[in-house]
Amino acid sequence: MRVRVDRELCIGAASCIALLPEVFELDEEGKAVMKKLAGDKTSEWTDVKELSSELKLIIEAARSCPTNAIIIEDDDGKQVYP
C-alpha cells in the first residue's frame, strides 16, 4: 500500500495532523506532508511501511480530510481511497 498528498487539493485544514501528528504535518506553504521514518518529508507516493503508523489509522486520517487530498493505492496501483 502507498499513500500521497495531492498538494493541489490540500487546503491545510490539518485534520490529518490532529488525528496522526506522527505522520502528517504542515510545511512552509501550509500544505500537509508526510514524515517518513527515515526523517525526510514528502507529499509524493510513499510506501505505508515507511511511515510510523498502521494503515487503518492512515485511512482514518485520509477520511478526515475535507478535500480528499490524501490518496491511498494498493500494491497493484488500484485506488483504495478516496
mmCIF file of the N, C-alpha and C atoms, coordinates in Angstrom:
data_MODEL
# 
_entry.id   MODEL 
# 
loop_
_atom_site.group_PDB 
_atom_site.id 
_atom_site.type_symbol 
_atom_site.label_atom_id 
_atom_site.label_alt_id 
_atom_site.label_comp_id 
_atom_site.label_asym_id 
_atom_site.label_entity_id 
_atom_site.label_seq_id 
_atom_site.pdbx_PDB_ins_code 
_atom_site.Cartn_x 
_atom_site.Cartn_y 
_atom_site.Cartn_z 
_atom_site.occupancy 
_atom_site.B_iso_or_equiv 
_atom_site.pdbx_formal_charge 
_atom_site.auth_seq_id 
_atom_site.auth_comp_id 
_atom_site.auth_asym_id 
_atom_site.auth_atom_id 
_atom_site.pdbx_PDB_model_num 
ATOM 1   N N  . MET A 1 1  ? 0.848   -1.177 0.000  1.00 0.00 ? 1  MET A N  1 
ATOM 2   C CA . MET A 1 1  ? 0.000   0.000  0.000  1.00 0.00 ? 1  MET A CA 1 
ATOM 3   C C  . MET A 1 1  ? 0.892   1.239  0.000  1.00 0.00 ? 1  MET A C  1 
ATOM 4   N N  . ARG A 1 2  ? 0.407   2.252  -0.687 1.00 0.00 ? 2  ARG A N  1 
ATOM 5   C CA . ARG A 1 2  ? 1.163   3.506  -0.722 1.00 0.00 ? 2  ARG A CA 1 
ATOM 6   C C  . ARG A 1 2  ? 0.204   4.679  -0.599 1.00 0.00 ? 2  ARG A C  1 
ATOM 7   N N  . VAL A 1 3  ? 0.757   5.815  -0.202 1.00 0.00 ? 3  VAL A N  1 
ATOM 8   C CA . VAL A 1 3  ? -0.062  6.999  0.082  1.00 0.00 ? 3  VAL A CA 1 
ATOM 9   C C  . VAL A 1 3  ? 0.657   8.242  -0.419 1.00 0.00 ? 3  VAL A C  1 
ATOM 10  N N  . ARG A 1 4  ? -0.120  9.248  -0.799 1.00 0.00 ? 4  ARG A N  1 
ATOM 11  C CA . ARG A 1 4  ? 0.445   10.544 -1.181 1.00 0.00 ? 4  ARG A CA 1 
ATOM 12  C C  . ARG A 1 4  ? -0.538  11.637 -0.799 1.00 0.00 ? 4  ARG A C  1 
ATOM 13  N N  . VAL A 1 5  ? -0.037  12.862 -0.774 1.00 0.00 ? 5  VAL A N  1 
ATOM 14  C CA . VAL A 1 5  ? -0.880  14.030 -0.533 1.00 0.00 ? 5  VAL A CA 1 
ATOM 15  C C  . VAL A 1 5  ? -0.933  14.830 -1.827 1.00 0.00 ? 5  VAL A C  1 
ATOM 16  N N  . ASP A 1 6  ? -2.131  15.056 -2.336 1.00 0.00 ? 6  ASP A N  1 
ATOM 17  C CA . ASP A 1 6  ? -2.302  15.873 -3.534 1.00 0.00 ? 6  ASP A CA 1 
ATOM 18  C C  . ASP A 1 6  ? -2.245  17.337 -3.103 1.00 0.00 ? 6  ASP A C  1 
ATOM 19  N N  . ARG A 1 7  ? -1.131  17.980 -3.394 1.00 0.00 ? 7  ARG A N  1 
ATOM 20  C CA . ARG A 1 7  ? -0.888  19.354 -2.933 1.00 0.00 ? 7  ARG A CA 1 
ATOM 21  C C  . ARG A 1 7  ? -1.869  20.353 -3.550 1.00 0.00 ? 7  ARG A C  1 
ATOM 22  N N  . GLU A 1 8  ? -2.412  20.036 -4.714 1.00 0.00 ? 8  GLU A N  1 
ATOM 23  C CA . GLU A 1 8  ? -3.386  20.944 -5.332 1.00 0.00 ? 8  GLU A CA 1 
ATOM 24  C C  . GLU A 1 8  ? -4.717  20.901 -4.599 1.00 0.00 ? 8  GLU A C  1 
ATOM 25  N N  . LEU A 1 9  ? -5.049  19.751 -4.012 1.00 0.00 ? 9  LEU A N  1 
ATOM 26  C CA . LEU A 1 9  ? -6.307  19.622 -3.279 1.00 0.00 ? 9  LEU A CA 1 
ATOM 27  C C  . LEU A 1 9  ? -6.182  20.063 -1.823 1.00 0.00 ? 9  LEU A C  1 
ATOM 28  N N  . CYS A 1 10 ? -4.995  19.924 -1.244 1.00 0.00 ? 10 CYS A N  1 
ATOM 29  C CA . CYS A 1 10 ? -4.802  20.234 0.181  1.00 0.00 ? 10 CYS A CA 1 
ATOM 30  C C  . CYS A 1 10 ? -5.037  21.718 0.455  1.00 0.00 ? 10 CYS A C  1 
ATOM 31  N N  . ILE A 1 11 ? -5.869  21.991 1.468  1.00 0.00 ? 11 ILE A N  1 
ATOM 32  C CA . ILE A 1 11 ? -6.138  23.383 1.865  1.00 0.00 ? 11 ILE A CA 1 
ATOM 33  C C  . ILE A 1 11 ? -5.561  23.691 3.250  1.00 0.00 ? 11 ILE A C  1 
ATOM 34  N N  . GLY A 1 12 ? -4.813  22.741 3.793  1.00 0.00 ? 12 GLY A N  1 
ATOM 35  C CA . GLY A 1 12 ? -4.187  22.959 5.096  1.00 0.00 ? 12 GLY A CA 1 
ATOM 36  C C  . GLY A 1 12 ? -5.153  22.918 6.261  1.00 0.00 ? 12 GLY A C  1 
ATOM 37  N N  . ALA A 1 13 ? -6.250  22.185 6.136  1.00 0.00 ? 13 ALA A N  1 
ATOM 38  C CA . ALA A 1 13 ? -7.235  22.094 7.218  1.00 0.00 ? 13 ALA A CA 1 
ATOM 39  C C  . ALA A 1 13 ? -6.647  21.422 8.460  1.00 0.00 ? 13 ALA A C  1 
ATOM 40  N N  . ALA A 1 14 ? -5.643  20.601 8.275  1.00 0.00 ? 14 ALA A N  1 
ATOM 41  C CA . ALA A 1 14 ? -4.883  19.950 9.349  1.00 0.00 ? 14 ALA A CA 1 
ATOM 42  C C  . ALA A 1 14 ? -5.658  18.887 10.123 1.00 0.00 ? 14 ALA A C  1 
ATOM 43  N N  . SER A 1 15 ? -6.755  18.389 9.587  1.00 0.00 ? 15 SER A N  1 
ATOM 44  C CA . SER A 1 15 ? -7.473  17.314 10.274 1.00 0.00 ? 15 SER A CA 1 
ATOM 45  C C  . SER A 1 15 ? -6.622  16.049 10.317 1.00 0.00 ? 15 SER A C  1 
ATOM 46  N N  . CYS A 1 16 ? -5.815  15.810 9.294  1.00 0.00 ? 16 CYS A N  1 
ATOM 47  C CA . CYS A 1 16 ? -4.923  14.649 9.286  1.00 0.00 ? 16 CYS A CA 1 
ATOM 48  C C  . CYS A 1 16 ? -3.887  14.768 10.406 1.00 0.00 ? 16 CYS A C  1 
ATOM 49  N N  . ILE A 1 17 ? -3.428  15.978 10.651 1.00 0.00 ? 17 ILE A N  1 
ATOM 50  C CA . ILE A 1 17 ? -2.434  16.219 11.694 1.00 0.00 ? 17 ILE A CA 1 
ATOM 51  C C  . ILE A 1 17 ? -3.055  16.037 13.072 1.00 0.00 ? 17 ILE A C  1 
ATOM 52  N N  . ALA A 1 18 ? -4.293  16.478 13.232 1.00 0.00 ? 18 ALA A N  1 
ATOM 53  C CA . ALA A 1 18 ? -4.985  16.308 14.509 1.00 0.00 ? 18 ALA A CA 1 
ATOM 54  C C  . ALA A 1 18 ? -5.113  14.830 14.863 1.00 0.00 ? 18 ALA A C  1 
ATOM 55  N N  . LEU A 1 19 ? -5.352  13.992 13.851 1.00 0.00 ? 19 LEU A N  1 
ATOM 56  C CA . LEU A 1 19 ? -5.516  12.556 14.087 1.00 0.00 ? 19 LEU A CA 1 
ATOM 57  C C  . LEU A 1 19 ? -4.197  11.793 14.121 1.00 0.00 ? 19 LEU A C  1 
ATOM 58  N N  . LEU A 1 20 ? -3.227  12.222 13.341 1.00 0.00 ? 20 LEU A N  1 
ATOM 59  C CA . LEU A 1 20 ? -1.996  11.450 13.179 1.00 0.00 ? 20 LEU A CA 1 
ATOM 60  C C  . LEU A 1 20 ? -0.768  12.366 13.072 1.00 0.00 ? 20 LEU A C  1 
ATOM 61  N N  . PRO A 1 21 ? -0.451  13.097 14.148 1.00 0.00 ? 21 PRO A N  1 
ATOM 62  C CA . PRO A 1 21 ? 0.674   14.038 14.090 1.00 0.00 ? 21 PRO A CA 1 
ATOM 63  C C  . PRO A 1 21 ? 2.030   13.372 13.902 1.00 0.00 ? 21 PRO A C  1 
ATOM 64  N N  . GLU A 1 22 ? 2.128   12.071 14.186 1.00 0.00 ? 22 GLU A N  1 
ATOM 65  C CA . GLU A 1 22 ? 3.395   11.384 13.970 1.00 0.00 ? 22 GLU A CA 1 
ATOM 66  C C  . GLU A 1 22 ? 3.650   11.099 12.488 1.00 0.00 ? 22 GLU A C  1 
ATOM 67  N N  . VAL A 1 23 ? 2.617   11.250 11.651 1.00 0.00 ? 23 VAL A N  1 
ATOM 68  C CA . VAL A 1 23 ? 2.771   11.003 10.211 1.00 0.00 ? 23 VAL A CA 1 
ATOM 69  C C  . VAL A 1 23 ? 2.652   12.290 9.393  1.00 0.00 ? 23 VAL A C  1 
ATOM 70  N N  . PHE A 1 24 ? 1.734   13.167 9.759  1.00 0.00 ? 24 PHE A N  1 
ATOM 71  C CA . PHE A 1 24 ? 1.468   14.364 8.950  1.00 0.00 ? 24 PHE A CA 1 
ATOM 72  C C  . PHE A 1 24 ? 1.865   15.644 9.673  1.00 0.00 ? 24 PHE A C  1 
ATOM 73  N N  . GLU A 1 25 ? 2.263   16.642 8.902  1.00 0.00 ? 25 GLU A N  1 
ATOM 74  C CA . GLU A 1 25 ? 2.493   17.996 9.405  1.00 0.00 ? 25 GLU A CA 1 
ATOM 75  C C  . GLU A 1 25 ? 2.319   18.966 8.252  1.00 0.00 ? 25 GLU A C  1 
ATOM 76  N N  . LEU A 1 26 ? 2.172   20.243 8.567  1.00 0.00 ? 26 LEU A N  1 
ATOM 77  C CA . LEU A 1 26 ? 2.081   21.267 7.523  1.00 0.00 ? 26 LEU A CA 1 
ATOM 78  C C  . LEU A 1 26 ? 3.478   21.767 7.199  1.00 0.00 ? 26 LEU A C  1 
ATOM 79  N N  . ASP A 1 27 ? 3.744   21.985 5.919  1.00 0.00 ? 27 ASP A N  1 
ATOM 80  C CA . ASP A 1 27 ? 5.035   22.541 5.515  1.00 0.00 ? 27 ASP A CA 1 
ATOM 81  C C  . ASP A 1 27 ? 4.967   24.064 5.490  1.00 0.00 ? 27 ASP A C  1 
ATOM 82  N N  . GLU A 1 28 ? 5.996   24.689 4.978  1.00 0.00 ? 28 GLU A N  1 
ATOM 83  C CA . GLU A 1 28 ? 6.075   26.153 4.952  1.00 0.00 ? 28 GLU A CA 1 
ATOM 84  C C  . GLU A 1 28 ? 5.014   26.799 4.073  1.00 0.00 ? 28 GLU A C  1 
ATOM 85  N N  . GLU A 1 29 ? 4.405   26.018 3.173  1.00 0.00 ? 29 GLU A N  1 
ATOM 86  C CA . GLU A 1 29 ? 3.328   26.524 2.319  1.00 0.00 ? 29 GLU A CA 1 
ATOM 87  C C  . GLU A 1 29 ? 1.940   26.268 2.913  1.00 0.00 ? 29 GLU A C  1 
ATOM 88  N N  . GLY A 1 30 ? 1.906   25.671 4.105  1.00 0.00 ? 30 GLY A N  1 
ATOM 89  C CA . GLY A 1 30 ? 0.628   25.358 4.737  1.00 0.00 ? 30 GLY A CA 1 
ATOM 90  C C  . GLY A 1 30 ? -0.064  24.145 4.143  1.00 0.00 ? 30 GLY A C  1 
ATOM 91  N N  . LYS A 1 31 ? 0.706   23.274 3.502  1.00 0.00 ? 31 LYS A N  1 
ATOM 92  C CA . LYS A 1 31 ? 0.184   22.045 2.897  1.00 0.00 ? 31 LYS A CA 1 
ATOM 93  C C  . LYS A 1 31 ? 0.666   20.845 3.721  1.00 0.00 ? 31 LYS A C  1 
ATOM 94  N N  . ALA A 1 32 ? -0.150  19.800 3.759  1.00 0.00 ? 32 ALA A N  1 
ATOM 95  C CA . ALA A 1 32 ? 0.224   18.603 4.507  1.00 0.00 ? 32 ALA A CA 1 
ATOM 96  C C  . ALA A 1 32 ? 1.330   17.833 3.788  1.00 0.00 ? 32 ALA A C  1 
ATOM 97  N N  . VAL A 1 33 ? 2.271   17.352 4.567  1.00 0.00 ? 33 VAL A N  1 
ATOM 98  C CA . VAL A 1 33 ? 3.314   16.450 4.098  1.00 0.00 ? 33 VAL A CA 1 
ATOM 99  C C  . VAL A 1 33 ? 3.394   15.286 5.079  1.00 0.00 ? 33 VAL A C  1 
ATOM 100 N N  . MET A 1 34 ? 3.991   14.190 4.631  1.00 0.00 ? 34 MET A N  1 
ATOM 101 C CA . MET A 1 34 ? 4.168   13.012 5.473  1.00 0.00 ? 34 MET A CA 1 
ATOM 102 C C  . MET A 1 34 ? 5.597   12.968 5.983  1.00 0.00 ? 34 MET A C  1 
ATOM 103 N N  . LYS A 1 35 ? 5.742   12.565 7.235  1.00 0.00 ? 35 LYS A N  1 
ATOM 104 C CA . LYS A 1 35 ? 7.055   12.408 7.852  1.00 0.00 ? 35 LYS A CA 1 
ATOM 105 C C  . LYS A 1 35 ? 7.437   10.924 7.766  1.00 0.00 ? 35 LYS A C  1 
ATOM 106 N N  . LYS A 1 36 ? 8.464   10.648 6.975  1.00 0.00 ? 36 LYS A N  1 
ATOM 107 C CA . LYS A 1 36 ? 8.901   9.263  6.802  1.00 0.00 ? 36 LYS A CA 1 
ATOM 108 C C  . LYS A 1 36 ? 9.782   8.835  7.977  1.00 0.00 ? 36 LYS A C  1 
ATOM 109 N N  . LEU A 1 37 ? 9.845   7.553  8.225  1.00 0.00 ? 37 LEU A N  1 
ATOM 110 C CA . LEU A 1 37 ? 10.667  7.016  9.303  1.00 0.00 ? 37 LEU A CA 1 
ATOM 111 C C  . LEU A 1 37 ? 12.129  7.416  9.143  1.00 0.00 ? 37 LEU A C  1 
ATOM 112 N N  . ALA A 1 38 ? 12.577  7.549  7.908  1.00 0.00 ? 38 ALA A N  1 
ATOM 113 C CA . ALA A 1 38 ? 13.964  7.925  7.625  1.00 0.00 ? 38 ALA A CA 1 
ATOM 114 C C  . ALA A 1 38 ? 14.253  9.379  7.979  1.00 0.00 ? 38 ALA A C  1 
ATOM 115 N N  . GLY A 1 39 ? 13.196  10.156 8.274  1.00 0.00 ? 39 GLY A N  1 
ATOM 116 C CA . GLY A 1 39 ? 13.392  11.540 8.679  1.00 0.00 ? 39 GLY A CA 1 
ATOM 117 C C  . GLY A 1 39 ? 13.038  12.576 7.642  1.00 0.00 ? 39 GLY A C  1 
ATOM 118 N N  . ASP A 1 40 ? 12.962  12.184 6.369  1.00 0.00 ? 40 ASP A N  1 
ATOM 119 C CA . ASP A 1 40 ? 12.598  13.162 5.348  1.00 0.00 ? 40 ASP A CA 1 
ATOM 120 C C  . ASP A 1 40 ? 11.086  13.323 5.272  1.00 0.00 ? 40 ASP A C  1 
ATOM 121 N N  . LYS A 1 41 ? 10.662  14.387 4.623  1.00 0.00 ? 41 LYS A N  1 
ATOM 122 C CA . LYS A 1 41 ? 9.243   14.722 4.498  1.00 0.00 ? 41 LYS A CA 1 
ATOM 123 C C  . LYS A 1 41 ? 8.877   14.810 3.025  1.00 0.00 ? 41 LYS A C  1 
ATOM 124 N N  . THR A 1 42 ? 7.678   14.342 2.697  1.00 0.00 ? 42 THR A N  1 
ATOM 125 C CA . THR A 1 42 ? 7.270   14.295 1.303  1.00 0.00 ? 42 THR A CA 1 
ATOM 126 C C  . THR A 1 42 ? 5.754   14.324 1.174  1.00 0.00 ? 42 THR A C  1 
ATOM 127 N N  . SER A 1 43 ? 5.297   14.694 -0.003 1.00 0.00 ? 43 SER A N  1 
ATOM 128 C CA . SER A 1 43 ? 3.886   14.557 -0.350 1.00 0.00 ? 43 SER A CA 1 
ATOM 129 C C  . SER A 1 43 ? 3.745   13.549 -1.494 1.00 0.00 ? 43 SER A C  1 
ATOM 130 N N  . GLU A 1 44 ? 4.877   13.037 -1.967 1.00 0.00 ? 44 GLU A N  1 
ATOM 131 C CA . GLU A 1 44 ? 4.900   12.080 -3.081 1.00 0.00 ? 44 GLU A CA 1 
ATOM 132 C C  . GLU A 1 44 ? 4.537   10.675 -2.598 1.00 0.00 ? 44 GLU A C  1 
ATOM 133 N N  . TRP A 1 45 ? 4.306   9.764  -3.564 1.00 0.00 ? 45 TRP A N  1 
ATOM 134 C CA . TRP A 1 45 ? 3.955   8.385  -3.218 1.00 0.00 ? 45 TRP A CA 1 
ATOM 135 C C  . TRP A 1 45 ? 4.974   7.812  -2.244 1.00 0.00 ? 45 TRP A C  1 
ATOM 136 N N  . THR A 1 46 ? 4.453   7.259  -1.154 1.00 0.00 ? 46 THR A N  1 
ATOM 137 C CA . THR A 1 46 ? 5.284   6.686  -0.102 1.00 0.00 ? 46 THR A CA 1 
ATOM 138 C C  . THR A 1 46 ? 4.665   5.373  0.349  1.00 0.00 ? 46 THR A C  1 
ATOM 139 N N  . ASP A 1 47 ? 5.482   4.344  0.470  1.00 0.00 ? 47 ASP A N  1 
ATOM 140 C CA . ASP A 1 47 ? 5.013   3.061  0.978  1.00 0.00 ? 47 ASP A CA 1 
ATOM 141 C C  . ASP A 1 47 ? 4.598   3.239  2.439  1.00 0.00 ? 47 ASP A C  1 
ATOM 142 N N  . VAL A 1 48 ? 3.464   2.684  2.802  1.00 0.00 ? 48 VAL A N  1 
ATOM 143 C CA . VAL A 1 48 ? 2.955   2.808  4.167  1.00 0.00 ? 48 VAL A CA 1 
ATOM 144 C C  . VAL A 1 48 ? 3.982   2.296  5.177  1.00 0.00 ? 48 VAL A C  1 
ATOM 145 N N  . LYS A 1 49 ? 4.804   1.327  4.779  1.00 0.00 ? 49 LYS A N  1 
ATOM 146 C CA . LYS A 1 49 ? 5.833   0.778  5.668  1.00 0.00 ? 49 LYS A CA 1 
ATOM 147 C C  . LYS A 1 49 ? 6.879   1.821  6.049  1.00 0.00 ? 49 LYS A C  1 
ATOM 148 N N  . GLU A 1 50 ? 6.971   2.900  5.276  1.00 0.00 ? 50 GLU A N  1 
ATOM 149 C CA . GLU A 1 50 ? 7.944   3.955  5.557  1.00 0.00 ? 50 GLU A CA 1 
ATOM 150 C C  . GLU A 1 50 ? 7.399   5.008  6.528  1.00 0.00 ? 50 GLU A C  1 
ATOM 151 N N  . LEU A 1 51 ? 6.163   4.815  6.992  1.00 0.00 ? 51 LEU A N  1 
ATOM 152 C CA . LEU A 1 51 ? 5.516   5.767  7.890  1.00 0.00 ? 51 LEU A CA 1 
ATOM 153 C C  . LEU A 1 51 ? 5.339   5.139  9.265  1.00 0.00 ? 51 LEU A C  1 
ATOM 154 N N  . SER A 1 52 ? 5.250   5.959  10.292 1.00 0.00 ? 52 SER A N  1 
ATOM 155 C CA . SER A 1 52 ? 5.203   5.450  11.662 1.00 0.00 ? 52 SER A CA 1 
ATOM 156 C C  . SER A 1 52 ? 3.780   5.212  12.160 1.00 0.00 ? 52 SER A C  1 
ATOM 157 N N  . SER A 1 53 ? 2.965   4.615  11.320 1.00 0.00 ? 53 SER A N  1 
ATOM 158 C CA . SER A 1 53 ? 1.603   4.298  11.726 1.00 0.00 ? 53 SER A CA 1 
ATOM 159 C C  . SER A 1 53 ? 1.080   3.145  10.892 1.00 0.00 ? 53 SER A C  1 
ATOM 160 N N  . GLU A 1 54 ? 0.029   2.517  11.379 1.00 0.00 ? 54 GLU A N  1 
ATOM 161 C CA . GLU A 1 54 ? -0.555  1.415  10.626 1.00 0.00 ? 54 GLU A CA 1 
ATOM 162 C C  . GLU A 1 54 ? -1.568  1.948  9.620  1.00 0.00 ? 54 GLU A C  1 
ATOM 163 N N  . LEU A 1 55 ? -1.833  1.146  8.615  1.00 0.00 ? 55 LEU A N  1 
ATOM 164 C CA . LEU A 1 55 ? -2.683  1.544  7.500  1.00 0.00 ? 55 LEU A CA 1 
ATOM 165 C C  . LEU A 1 55 ? -4.057  2.016  7.943  1.00 0.00 ? 55 LEU A C  1 
ATOM 166 N N  . LYS A 1 56 ? -4.700  1.319  8.871  1.00 0.00 ? 56 LYS A N  1 
ATOM 167 C CA . LYS A 1 56 ? -6.063  1.701  9.246  1.00 0.00 ? 56 LYS A CA 1 
ATOM 168 C C  . LYS A 1 56 ? -6.107  3.117  9.822  1.00 0.00 ? 56 LYS A C  1 
ATOM 169 N N  . LEU A 1 57 ? -5.066  3.542  10.528 1.00 0.00 ? 57 LEU A N  1 
ATOM 170 C CA . LEU A 1 57 ? -5.037  4.906  11.057 1.00 0.00 ? 57 LEU A CA 1 
ATOM 171 C C  . LEU A 1 57 ? -4.762  5.922  9.951  1.00 0.00 ? 57 LEU A C  1 
ATOM 172 N N  . ILE A 1 58 ? -3.961  5.552  8.987  1.00 0.00 ? 58 ILE A N  1 
ATOM 173 C CA . ILE A 1 58 ? -3.705  6.439  7.847  1.00 0.00 ? 58 ILE A CA 1 
ATOM 174 C C  . ILE A 1 58 ? -4.987  6.617  7.034  1.00 0.00 ? 58 ILE A C  1 
ATOM 175 N N  . ILE A 1 59 ? -5.753  5.543  6.860  1.00 0.00 ? 59 ILE A N  1 
ATOM 176 C CA . ILE A 1 59 ? -7.037  5.642  6.161  1.00 0.00 ? 59 ILE A CA 1 
ATOM 177 C C  . ILE A 1 59 ? -7.995  6.533  6.942  1.00 0.00 ? 59 ILE A C  1 
ATOM 178 N N  . GLU A 1 60 ? -7.996  6.421  8.253  1.00 0.00 ? 60 GLU A N  1 
ATOM 179 C CA . GLU A 1 60 ? -8.850  7.277  9.081  1.00 0.00 ? 60 GLU A CA 1 
ATOM 180 C C  . GLU A 1 60 ? -8.470  8.750  8.906  1.00 0.00 ? 60 GLU A C  1 
ATOM 181 N N  . ALA A 1 61 ? -7.169  9.033  8.874  1.00 0.00 ? 61 ALA A N  1 
ATOM 182 C CA . ALA A 1 61 ? -6.711  10.405 8.655  1.00 0.00 ? 61 ALA A CA 1 
ATOM 183 C C  . ALA A 1 61 ? -7.121  10.888 7.268  1.00 0.00 ? 61 ALA A C  1 
ATOM 184 N N  . ALA A 1 62 ? -7.015  10.008 6.268  1.00 0.00 ? 62 ALA A N  1 
ATOM 185 C CA . ALA A 1 62 ? -7.420  10.371 4.907  1.00 0.00 ? 62 ALA A CA 1 
ATOM 186 C C  . ALA A 1 62 ? -8.911  10.694 4.859  1.00 0.00 ? 62 ALA A C  1 
ATOM 187 N N  . ARG A 1 63 ? -9.708  9.913  5.554  1.00 0.00 ? 63 ARG A N  1 
ATOM 188 C CA . ARG A 1 63 ? -11.159 10.154 5.580  1.00 0.00 ? 63 ARG A CA 1 
ATOM 189 C C  . ARG A 1 63 ? -11.515 11.467 6.269  1.00 0.00 ? 63 ARG A C  1 
ATOM 190 N N  . SER A 1 64 ? -10.639 11.929 7.148  1.00 0.00 ? 64 SER A N  1 
ATOM 191 C CA . SER A 1 64 ? -10.909 13.192 7.852  1.00 0.00 ? 64 SER A CA 1 
ATOM 192 C C  . SER A 1 64 ? -10.649 14.419 6.977  1.00 0.00 ? 64 SER A C  1 
ATOM 193 N N  . CYS A 1 65 ? -9.953  14.239 5.872  1.00 0.00 ? 65 CYS A N  1 
ATOM 194 C CA . CYS A 1 65 ? -9.587  15.361 5.001  1.00 0.00 ? 65 CYS A CA 1 
ATOM 195 C C  . CYS A 1 65 ? -10.823 15.886 4.266  1.00 0.00 ? 65 CYS A C  1 
ATOM 196 N N  . PRO A 1 66 ? -11.143 17.170 4.424  1.00 0.00 ? 66 PRO A N  1 
ATOM 197 C CA . PRO A 1 66 ? -12.346 17.716 3.787  1.00 0.00 ? 66 PRO A CA 1 
ATOM 198 C C  . PRO A 1 66 ? -12.266 17.804 2.267  1.00 0.00 ? 66 PRO A C  1 
ATOM 199 N N  . THR A 1 67 ? -11.065 17.717 1.702  1.00 0.00 ? 67 THR A N  1 
ATOM 200 C CA . THR A 1 67 ? -10.923 17.809 0.244  1.00 0.00 ? 67 THR A CA 1 
ATOM 201 C C  . THR A 1 67 ? -10.442 16.508 -0.396 1.00 0.00 ? 67 THR A C  1 
ATOM 202 N N  . ASN A 1 68 ? -10.372 15.427 0.389  1.00 0.00 ? 68 ASN A N  1 
ATOM 203 C CA . ASN A 1 68 ? -9.884  14.134 -0.113 1.00 0.00 ? 68 ASN A CA 1 
ATOM 204 C C  . ASN A 1 68 ? -8.505  14.245 -0.754 1.00 0.00 ? 68 ASN A C  1 
ATOM 205 N N  . ALA A 1 69 ? -7.629  15.005 -0.114 1.00 0.00 ? 69 ALA A N  1 
ATOM 206 C CA . ALA A 1 69 ? -6.292  15.232 -0.661 1.00 0.00 ? 69 ALA A CA 1 
ATOM 207 C C  . ALA A 1 69 ? -5.317  14.100 -0.364 1.00 0.00 ? 69 ALA A C  1 
ATOM 208 N N  . ILE A 1 70 ? -5.679  13.182 0.514  1.00 0.00 ? 70 ILE A N  1 
ATOM 209 C CA . ILE A 1 70 ? -4.802  12.053 0.842  1.00 0.00 ? 70 ILE A CA 1 
ATOM 210 C C  . ILE A 1 70 ? -5.284  10.851 0.033  1.00 0.00 ? 70 ILE A C  1 
ATOM 211 N N  . ILE A 1 71 ? -4.427  10.399 -0.872 1.00 0.00 ? 71 ILE A N  1 
ATOM 212 C CA . ILE A 1 71 ? -4.765  9.332  -1.810 1.00 0.00 ? 71 ILE A CA 1 
ATOM 213 C C  . ILE A 1 71 ? -4.038  8.051  -1.368 1.00 0.00 ? 71 ILE A C  1 
ATOM 214 N N  . ILE A 1 72 ? -4.769  6.940  -1.356 1.00 0.00 ? 72 ILE A N  1 
ATOM 215 C CA . ILE A 1 72 ? -4.185  5.662  -0.977 1.00 0.00 ? 72 ILE A CA 1 
ATOM 216 C C  . ILE A 1 72 ? -4.434  4.656  -2.095 1.00 0.00 ? 72 ILE A C  1 
ATOM 217 N N  . GLU A 1 73 ? -3.365  3.937  -2.474 1.00 0.00 ? 73 GLU A N  1 
ATOM 218 C CA . GLU A 1 73 ? -3.451  2.904  -3.503 1.00 0.00 ? 73 GLU A CA 1 
ATOM 219 C C  . GLU A 1 73 ? -2.928  1.587  -2.945 1.00 0.00 ? 73 GLU A C  1 
ATOM 220 N N  . ASP A 1 74 ? -3.454  0.480  -3.503 1.00 0.00 ? 74 ASP A N  1 
ATOM 221 C CA . ASP A 1 74 ? -2.920  -0.823 -3.122 1.00 0.00 ? 74 ASP A CA 1 
ATOM 222 C C  . ASP A 1 74 ? -1.656  -1.099 -3.933 1.00 0.00 ? 74 ASP A C  1 
ATOM 223 N N  . ASP A 1 75 ? -1.065  -2.262 -3.721 1.00 0.00 ? 75 ASP A N  1 
ATOM 224 C CA . ASP A 1 75 ? 0.199   -2.593 -4.379 1.00 0.00 ? 75 ASP A CA 1 
ATOM 225 C C  . ASP A 1 75 ? 0.075   -2.759 -5.887 1.00 0.00 ? 75 ASP A C  1 
ATOM 226 N N  . ASP A 1 76 ? -1.153  -2.919 -6.377 1.00 0.00 ? 76 ASP A N  1 
ATOM 227 C CA . ASP A 1 76 ? -1.376  -3.038 -7.818 1.00 0.00 ? 76 ASP A CA 1 
ATOM 228 C C  . ASP A 1 76 ? -1.683  -1.700 -8.481 1.00 0.00 ? 76 ASP A C  1 
ATOM 229 N N  . GLY A 1 77 ? -1.679  -0.617 -7.700 1.00 0.00 ? 77 GLY A N  1 
ATOM 230 C CA . GLY A 1 77 ? -1.959  0.699  -8.255 1.00 0.00 ? 77 GLY A CA 1 
ATOM 231 C C  . GLY A 1 77 ? -3.427  1.049  -8.289 1.00 0.00 ? 77 GLY A C  1 
ATOM 232 N N  . LYS A 1 78 ? -4.264  0.205  -7.688 1.00 0.00 ? 78 LYS A N  1 
ATOM 233 C CA . LYS A 1 78 ? -5.710  0.499  -7.642 1.00 0.00 ? 78 LYS A CA 1 
ATOM 234 C C  . LYS A 1 78 ? -5.995  1.434  -6.473 1.00 0.00 ? 78 LYS A C  1 
ATOM 235 N N  . GLN A 1 79 ? -6.705  2.504  -6.760 1.00 0.00 ? 79 GLN A N  1 
ATOM 236 C CA . GLN A 1 79 ? -7.007  3.490  -5.722 1.00 0.00 ? 79 GLN A CA 1 
ATOM 237 C C  . GLN A 1 79 ? -7.962  2.879  -4.687 1.00 0.00 ? 79 GLN A C  1 
ATOM 238 N N  . VAL A 1 80 ? -7.562  2.936  -3.427 1.00 0.00 ? 80 VAL A N  1 
ATOM 239 C CA . VAL A 1 80 ? -8.340  2.400  -2.324 1.00 0.00 ? 80 VAL A CA 1 
ATOM 240 C C  . VAL A 1 80 ? -9.158  3.511  -1.659 1.00 0.00 ? 80 VAL A C  1 
ATOM 241 N N  . TYR A 1 81 ? -8.542  4.700  -1.582 1.00 0.00 ? 81 TYR A N  1 
ATOM 242 C CA . TYR A 1 81 ? -9.242  5.857  -1.017 1.00 0.00 ? 81 TYR A CA 1 
ATOM 243 C C  . TYR A 1 81 ? -8.708  7.101  -1.674 1.00 0.00 ? 81 TYR A C  1 
ATOM 244 N N  . PRO A 1 82 ? -9.490  8.112  -1.945 1.00 0.00 ? 82 PRO A N  1 
ATOM 245 C CA . PRO A 1 82 ? -10.946 8.146  -1.844 1.00 0.00 ? 82 PRO A CA 1 
ATOM 246 C C  . PRO A 1 82 ? -11.584 7.394  -2.983 1.00 0.00 ? 82 PRO A C  1 
# 
